Amino acid sequence: MTDAINFIDSIPSFAFTWTTFFIAVIILFLLRYRERLVAFSIKDALRTCIPFDPVRSQSFHTDLKVYLIRKLTDFIFLIPGIYVLFWVSNGLFSTLSGLDGTPSSHENSPALVLGVACVLIVAAEFNAFLWHYLEHKVPFLWELHKVHHSADHLNPLTNHRAHSIVQIGKYVMKGFIAGIPTGLIMYFYGFGFIELLAIAAIANKLLTVATLDALRHSHVPLRFGLLEGVFISPHMHQIHHSSLEAHWDKNFGTNLSIFDWMFGTAYRPHKGEVMVNGIYGYSPEQLQAFHSLRGTYWDPLVRSFECLKRSLKPVSKTALGFDAKIEGAKNDKAIW
């Protein structure tokens, strides 16, 4: 079992992503051929694989550029979060050691490692759910998160289509949330900080592979049936990208759906459910403004800063009438 886990961990995520994607689209093509929706030809096979023009699609070009930039720079934006995780977990560990003396030490059995991995995964998934929820509900964060929802077509590269600066907030929050169970595990079970980082990283990789993360940003509407009560299926996340009103603010989870079900944001799409990629209130022409590095990085940052300034600026009660408040709320909801 350990050898199998080590083997999976040694395979680059890039290889998993694209292998999963191409196997899935081949199966999709064969299913559509069986239903006589396509012909058995190279042309229809390619259209099934890539249902947009990758040469002319500015949205896809932006996905590719942002992917390359993030591969080279993400580590910079993760450093504050790792520091906070260390500070919180080590602080809790030191506090408990000072109060109760020598920390516990246990043999790291497979069952214990599995239990630890599950705890760390749940903590990380709750952080991802909460941060994603805030990105949709807090206006200045939504201005940055719009970048991710502005894609014309979903493809595996769209997973990385996000403003880099949001990684700071996401992983700093994760440091506070995951730091508590990490510190407790360090104290009660004798695990080291680096050891727990490795366990969490391997567990997260195994979970993303098992839940077919590569297909979430794709046109393959794969569902998990009853398992969607626990896991986010690719089709559930695709619905999250829909601009149709019935799909607003649904399915915030990354790999697990349990928090969406707990907080009433879960949505299980039916077979063949229609969805429209994009942002509510934005025409296809307006979405083009996001399909450049300026539209991805600079313009959203400016809008977010202006939004933050407005939210911090005091507004007198007499300056804004009741009707204006209601109209403003409607406009905000239309964008959210």
Secondary structure per residue as TSV (DSSP state, phi and psi in degrees):
chain	resnum	aa	ss	phi	psi
A	1	M	-	360.0	-44.8
A	2	T	H	-62.5	-40.7
A	3	D	H	-63.0	-39.3
A	4	A	H	-65.2	-42.7
A	5	I	H	-63.9	-43.7
A	6	N	H	-63.2	-36.8
A	7	F	H	-65.4	-45.8
A	8	I	H	-61.9	-41.7
A	9	D	H	-65.4	-27.8
A	10	S	H	-77.5	-17.5
A	11	I	S	-80.5	128.9
A	12	P	-	-59.5	143.1
A	13	S	H	-58.5	-34.2
A	14	F	H	-57.1	-42.8
A	15	A	H	-66.7	-42.8
A	16	F	H	-60.8	-46.0
A	17	T	H	-59.0	-53.3
A	18	W	H	-77.6	-29.8
A	19	T	H	-64.7	-46.1
A	20	T	H	-61.2	-44.2
A	21	F	H	-61.6	-48.9
A	22	F	H	-71.3	-34.3
A	23	I	H	-63.2	-41.9
A	24	A	H	-64.9	-42.9
A	25	V	H	-72.6	-28.4
A	26	I	H	-66.0	-43.4
A	27	I	H	-63.6	-41.1
A	28	L	H	-61.0	-41.3
A	29	F	H	-62.7	-43.5
A	30	L	H	-65.2	-37.9
A	31	L	H	-66.6	-41.5
A	32	R	H	-68.1	-33.2
A	33	Y	H	-67.0	-41.0
A	34	R	H	-63.1	-33.5
A	35	E	T	-86.5	5.0
A	36	R	T	61.3	34.3
A	37	L	S	-90.7	-20.6
A	38	V	S	-137.9	162.4
A	39	A	-	-91.7	157.5
A	40	F	S	-83.6	80.9
A	41	S	S	-142.8	159.2
A	42	I	H	-62.6	-39.4
A	43	K	H	-59.9	-48.7
A	44	D	H	-70.6	-32.0
A	45	A	H	-63.9	-43.3
A	46	L	H	-67.0	-38.4
A	47	R	H	-65.8	-35.0
A	48	T	H	-69.9	-37.8
A	49	C	H	-69.9	-47.8
A	50	I	-	-130.2	93.3
A	51	P	-	-80.6	27.7
A	52	F	S	-148.7	168.0
A	53	D	-	-88.8	102.6
A	54	P	T	-66.8	-19.5
A	55	V	T	-77.1	-39.9
A	56	R	T	-97.7	-15.2
A	57	S	-	-73.4	110.0
A	58	Q	H	-67.3	-31.3
A	59	S	H	-61.6	-46.1
A	60	F	H	-65.4	-39.6
A	61	H	H	-60.3	-39.6
A	62	T	H	-66.9	-42.0
A	63	D	H	-53.9	-45.7
A	64	L	H	-66.1	-44.4
A	65	K	H	-63.9	-45.4
A	66	V	H	-65.3	-38.6
A	67	Y	H	-58.0	-47.6
A	68	L	H	-65.1	-42.2
A	69	I	H	-62.8	-44.2
A	70	R	H	-69.3	-33.0
A	71	K	H	-61.4	-31.6
A	72	L	H	-89.5	-21.9
A	73	T	H	-122.2	-13.3
A	74	D	H	-55.3	-35.4
A	75	F	H	-58.9	-30.8
A	76	I	H	-65.2	-42.3
A	77	F	H	-79.7	-12.9
A	78	L	H	-87.4	-18.9
A	79	I	H	-57.8	-47.2
A	80	P	H	-58.8	-39.3
A	81	G	H	-65.7	-40.9
A	82	I	H	-64.5	-38.9
A	83	Y	H	-63.4	-44.3
A	84	V	H	-64.5	-41.5
A	85	L	H	-58.9	-44.7
A	86	F	H	-65.6	-43.8
A	87	W	H	-63.0	-45.1
A	88	V	H	-69.6	-49.0
A	89	S	H	-66.6	-43.9
A	90	N	H	-69.2	-35.2
A	91	G	H	-64.6	-42.8
A	92	L	H	-65.5	-42.3
A	93	F	H	-59.5	-46.1
A	94	S	H	-66.6	-38.9
A	95	T	H	-64.3	-46.7
A	96	L	H	-65.0	-38.0
A	97	S	H	-64.4	-38.5
A	98	G	H	-69.3	-32.6
A	99	L	H	-81.0	-36.2
A	100	D	H	-120.0	3.4
A	101	G	S	88.8	-140.0
A	102	T	S	-69.7	130.9
A	103	P	-	-66.9	157.7
A	104	S	-	-73.4	160.4
A	105	S	-	-141.6	127.8
A	106	H	-	-131.6	154.4
A	107	E	-	-70.0	131.5
A	108	N	-	-79.7	79.8
A	109	S	-	-74.7	158.0
A	110	P	H	-55.2	-38.4
A	111	A	H	-64.8	-40.5
A	112	L	H	-66.8	-44.3
A	113	V	H	-61.5	-40.7
A	114	L	H	-63.4	-43.5
A	115	G	H	-62.8	-42.4
A	116	V	H	-62.7	-43.8
A	117	A	H	-60.2	-41.9
A	118	C	H	-63.6	-42.1
A	119	V	H	-62.6	-45.6
A	120	L	H	-66.1	-37.3
A	121	I	H	-66.0	-44.5
A	122	V	H	-63.0	-40.8
A	123	A	H	-62.8	-44.0
A	124	A	H	-66.2	-39.0
A	125	E	H	-68.7	-36.9
A	126	F	H	-65.5	-39.9
A	127	N	H	-61.9	-44.8
A	128	A	H	-62.5	-42.6
A	129	F	H	-61.7	-48.6
A	130	L	H	-64.5	-44.1
A	131	W	H	-64.1	-43.2
A	132	H	H	-62.9	-40.3
A	133	Y	H	-61.0	-45.0
A	134	L	H	-64.6	-34.8
A	135	E	H	-61.4	-29.4
A	136	H	H	-88.7	-24.6
A	137	K	H	-103.2	-23.7
A	138	V	S	-96.9	116.4
A	139	P	H	-53.3	-44.3
A	140	F	H	-71.2	-26.4
A	141	L	H	-75.8	-35.8
A	142	W	H	-63.4	-35.2
A	143	E	H	-59.2	-34.5
A	144	L	H	-80.0	-36.9
A	145	H	H	-73.9	-20.1
A	146	K	H	-55.0	-30.0
A	147	V	H	-53.9	-43.2
A	148	H	H	-68.3	-35.3
A	149	H	H	-86.6	-3.0
A	150	S	T	-85.1	-3.4
A	151	A	-	-64.0	134.0
A	152	D	S	-73.0	-34.8
A	153	H	S	-133.3	139.9
A	154	L	-	-88.7	128.9
A	155	N	-	-147.1	164.5
A	156	P	G	-52.9	-28.6
A	157	L	G	-70.5	-23.7
A	158	T	G	-62.3	-23.6
A	159	N	G	-55.3	-32.1
A	160	H	G	-95.4	-0.4
A	161	R	-	-75.3	89.0
A	162	A	S	-158.0	152.7
A	163	H	-	-68.3	129.2
A	164	S	T	-60.9	-33.2
A	165	I	T	-65.3	-25.3
A	166	V	H	-67.4	-20.5
A	167	Q	H	-63.1	-30.3
A	168	I	H	-62.5	-53.1
A	169	G	H	-61.9	-42.8
A	170	K	H	-61.5	-45.4
A	171	Y	H	-84.1	-22.4
A	172	V	H	-68.4	-43.2
A	173	M	H	-61.3	-40.8
A	174	K	H	-62.3	-35.7
A	175	G	H	-60.2	-41.3
A	176	F	H	-71.5	-43.5
A	177	I	H	-72.5	-49.6
A	178	A	H	-79.3	-17.2
A	179	G	H	-64.2	-31.4
A	180	I	H	-68.6	-55.3
A	181	P	H	-63.5	-31.6
A	182	T	H	-63.1	-45.9
A	183	G	H	-63.6	-40.1
A	184	L	H	-65.1	-42.0
A	185	I	H	-65.8	-39.7
A	186	M	H	-59.4	-41.3
A	187	Y	H	-76.5	-49.6
A	188	F	H	-81.1	-24.0
A	189	Y	H	-122.9	-0.2
A	190	G	-	76.3	16.4
A	191	F	-	-76.8	148.7
A	192	G	-	-87.8	160.2
A	193	F	H	-61.1	-47.8
A	194	I	H	-63.9	-37.7
A	195	E	H	-61.6	-41.1
A	196	L	H	-70.7	-34.6
A	197	L	H	-60.6	-42.2
A	198	A	H	-66.6	-43.0
A	199	I	H	-61.4	-44.5
A	200	A	H	-64.4	-40.3
A	201	A	H	-65.8	-44.2
A	202	I	H	-66.7	-42.9
A	203	A	H	-62.5	-41.2
A	204	N	H	-64.9	-40.4
A	205	K	H	-64.8	-43.0
A	206	L	H	-63.6	-39.3
A	207	L	H	-68.1	-41.8
A	208	T	H	-66.2	-34.4
A	209	V	H	-68.3	-45.0
A	210	A	H	-66.5	-32.3
A	211	T	T	-94.9	11.3
A	212	L	T	55.8	51.1
A	213	D	G	-54.4	-32.9
A	214	A	G	-61.4	-22.0
A	215	L	G	-97.0	-4.6
A	216	R	T	-64.7	-40.4
A	217	H	T	-102.4	74.4
A	218	S	S	-157.7	179.8
A	219	H	S	-101.0	12.2
A	220	V	-	-90.5	106.0
A	221	P	-	-82.0	62.4
A	222	L	-	-81.4	130.5
A	223	R	-	-112.3	160.0
A	224	F	-	-108.8	2.4
A	225	G	G	64.0	-132.0
A	226	L	G	-64.3	-25.0
A	227	L	G	-65.8	-14.5
A	228	E	G	-68.2	-8.5
A	229	G	G	-71.5	-16.1
A	230	V	T	-122.0	-39.5
A	231	F	B	-114.5	146.9
A	232	I	-	-79.9	120.0
A	233	S	-	-84.1	160.5
A	234	P	H	-53.4	-41.6
A	235	H	H	-66.1	-34.5
A	236	M	H	-63.0	-41.4
A	237	H	H	-73.9	-34.2
A	238	Q	H	-59.9	-38.4
A	239	I	H	-62.3	-34.0
A	240	H	H	-59.8	-27.5
A	241	H	T	-86.4	-1.7
A	242	S	B	-77.0	142.7
A	243	S	-	-92.9	2.0
A	244	L	S	-72.8	143.3
A	245	E	G	-57.5	-37.3
A	246	A	G	-63.7	-18.5
A	247	H	G	-105.0	1.8
A	248	W	T	-61.2	136.5
A	249	D	T	53.3	45.5
A	250	K	-	-118.9	150.4
A	251	N	-	57.0	67.3
A	252	F	-	-81.9	-16.0
A	253	G	-	-64.6	158.2
A	254	T	S	-92.9	-63.5
A	255	N	S	-112.0	-34.2
A	256	L	B	-103.1	142.9
A	257	S	-	-100.5	-1.0
A	258	I	H	-60.5	-36.5
A	259	F	H	-75.6	-31.1
A	260	D	H	-63.8	-41.6
A	261	W	H	-67.5	-38.0
A	262	M	H	-65.4	-38.2
A	263	F	H	-105.6	11.3
A	264	G	T	76.1	23.8
A	265	T	-	-110.9	6.7
A	266	A	-	-78.1	146.6
A	267	Y	-	-147.3	120.9
A	268	R	-	-101.5	109.9
A	269	P	-	-71.9	149.5
A	270	H	-	-90.9	167.4
A	271	K	T	-60.9	129.4
A	272	G	T	76.7	13.3
A	273	E	-	-62.1	133.8
A	274	V	-	-77.9	138.1
A	275	M	-	-143.1	158.7
A	276	V	-	-130.0	116.5
A	277	N	B	-65.4	143.5
A	278	G	S	134.6	-163.6
A	279	I	-	-120.1	131.4
A	280	Y	T	-58.3	135.0
A	281	G	T	90.4	-6.8
A	282	Y	-	-107.6	127.5
A	283	S	-	-77.5	162.6
A	284	P	H	-54.7	-34.5
A	285	E	H	-68.3	-39.3
A	286	Q	H	-68.5	-32.6
A	287	L	H	-67.1	-23.0
A	288	Q	G	-61.5	-24.4
A	289	A	G	-64.0	-20.5
A	290	F	G	-86.3	-12.5
A	291	H	S	-89.7	54.7
A	292	S	S	-160.1	164.8
A	293	L	H	-65.8	-36.1
A	294	R	I	-63.8	-44.3
A	295	G	I	-68.8	-20.3
A	296	T	I	-90.1	-39.5
A	297	Y	I	-108.1	-51.6
A	298	W	I	-81.6	-53.5
A	299	D	H	-59.7	-45.2
A	300	P	H	-62.6	-34.7
A	301	L	H	-65.6	-41.1
A	302	V	H	-63.7	-47.2
A	303	R	H	-63.6	-38.2
A	304	S	H	-65.1	-42.3
A	305	F	H	-65.0	-42.6
A	306	E	H	-64.6	-39.8
A	307	C	H	-63.9	-41.4
A	308	L	H	-64.9	-41.2
A	309	K	H	-62.0	-42.6
A	310	R	H	-64.3	-37.9
A	311	S	H	-70.5	-27.3
A	312	L	H	-88.3	-16.4
A	313	K	S	-77.4	124.8
A	314	P	-	-66.5	139.0
A	315	V	-	-120.6	125.5
A	316	S	-	-70.7	149.9
A	317	K	G	-65.2	-31.1
A	318	T	G	-79.0	-16.9
A	319	A	G	-79.2	-16.9
A	320	L	S	-133.1	111.3
A	321	G	-	-74.8	167.6
A	322	F	H	-60.8	-43.6
A	323	D	H	-63.5	-38.6
A	324	A	H	-65.6	-36.5
A	325	K	H	-63.4	-44.6
A	326	I	H	-62.8	-42.9
A	327	E	H	-64.9	-39.6
A	328	G	H	-63.7	-39.2
A	329	A	H	-64.3	-39.1
A	330	K	H	-63.7	-42.5
A	331	N	H	-64.7	-40.6
A	332	D	H	-63.6	-43.6
A	333	K	H	-65.7	-34.6
A	334	A	H	-64.0	-33.2
A	335	I	H	-82.6	-37.1
A	336	W	-	-65.4	360.0
